[in-house]
């Protein structure tokens, strides 16, 4: 696994731990908010059609019960 993905996993876990430790904060709502923020960030550097294509690929993978595979680059 590339360093970027290890860092992303570490940051995600840290955020989830913080959400769990914060009274009144819901882990699912936090995850949804994080996904929203990631989409907003991606919109600053990528075209909508690229983001939509990637999301559609993830959706198909979820529907098929598989695991998403991310490769480097565009």
C-alpha positions in Angstrom: 0.0 0.0 0.0 1.3 3.4 -1.0 2.2 5.9 1.7 -0.7 8.2 0.8 -3.2 5.4 1.6 -1.5 4.5 4.8 -1.7 8.2 5.8 -5.3 8.4 4.8 -6.1 5.3 6.8 -4.3 6.8 9.9 -6.1 10.2 9.5 -9.5 8.5 9.1 -8.9 6.4 12.2 -7.8 9.4 14.2 -11.0 11.3 13.1 -13.2 8.4 14.0 -11.6 8.0 17.4 -12.1 11.7 18.0 -15.8 11.5 17.0 -16.3 8.5 19.3 -14.7 10.4 22.2 -16.8 13.5 21.6 -20.1 13.3 23.5 -23.0 13.9 21.1 -21.0 13.3 18.0 -22.3 10.5 15.8 -19.7 8.3 14.0 -22.0 7.9 10.9 -22.6 11.6 10.6 -18.9 12.3 10.9 -18.2 9.8 8.1 -20.8 11.4 5.9 -19.4 14.9 6.7 -15.9 13.7 5.9 -17.1 12.3 2.5 -18.7 15.6 1.8 -15.5 17.5 2.6 -13.5 15.1 0.4 -15.8 15.7 -2.5 -15.6 19.4 -2.1 -11.8 19.2 -2.0 -11.8 17.1 -5.1 -13.9 19.6 -6.9 -11.1 22.2 -6.6 -8.6 20.0 -8.6 -10.7 17.7 -10.7 -13.4 17.8 -13.3 -16.9 16.8 -12.2 -17.0 14.0 -14.8 -13.8 12.4 -13.3 -15.2 12.5 -9.8 -18.5 11.1 -10.9 -16.8 8.3 -12.8 -14.7 7.3 -9.8 -17.8 7.4 -7.5 -19.7 5.2 -10.0 -16.8 2.7 -10.0 -16.9 2.6 -6.2 -20.7 2.1 -6.2 -20.4 -0.8 -8.7 -17.8 -2.4 -6.5 -20.0 -2.0 -3.4 -23.0 -3.5 -5.3 -20.8 -6.5 -6.3 -19.6 -7.0 -2.8 -15.9 -6.4 -3.7 -13.2 -4.1 -2.4 -12.3 -0.8 -4.1 -8.8 -0.6 -5.6 -7.2 2.8 -6.0 -4.3 3.3 -8.3 -1.9 6.3 -8.3 -2.3 9.1 -10.8 -5.2 10.4 -12.9 
